[in-house]
Amino acid sequence: MDTHLINELKHISNSMFNKNYFGVFHGSISAKVTLNSFIINKKESILDEVNEDDFIELNCNTEKDYRWKDASADVDIHQAIYSKLLNAKYISYTMPPYATAYSLNHDIVVPKDYYGATLLDTVHIYDPKGFKDWESRAADEISHYLQNHSNHLLLIKGFGLISYDRDMTEMVKKVAILENSCRLLTINSVN
């Protein structure tokens, strides 16, 4: 695997873990390596101290082999996004606490802070309409939604945030801005 790419993923993963966007055993991050392959964290990885052994490279267009069982539980979501969105180079699934909590009682996020309002605009919250069969529906619904909307963020009610971009720093910046906007909206609603 590409050492430089792994080092980038390690650095970003650690930062996102420290911000509480990843949990001990939930969350995922991946990077497209070629048109048909991507690197993703393994399912048992704790995302604050990852190393090269915590990532696995998978092929999007071949039959799923034994390696897919070692990959993150979110691997099907990542694979569907890479297959449908050719401009996706990096993908993350995070659970930023304020954004995820905000999603429980709202249908949209209308940032009122400077960075949220100027860099994100309005973020619609996707309602999966129940979680009993969400795992089997998630990859198709998420990739379909992202394919039909220009926003590179999908905040899912009670589930978390899927984000993608061509640039890893831009992807993480949007996650951080959305989380901060939701935090400020929550604090403001208490007053």
Secondary structure, DSSP 4 states (H G I P E B T S, - for coil): --HHHHHHHHHHHHHHHHTTSS-SS--EEEEEEETTEEEEEBTT--TTS--GGGEEEEETTS---GGGGTB-TTHHHHHHHHHH-TT--EEEEE--HHHHHHHHS-SEE---SHHHHHHT--EEEE--S-STTHHHHHHHHHHHHHHT-S-SEEEETTTEEEEEESSHHHHHHHHHHHHHHHHHHHHHHH-
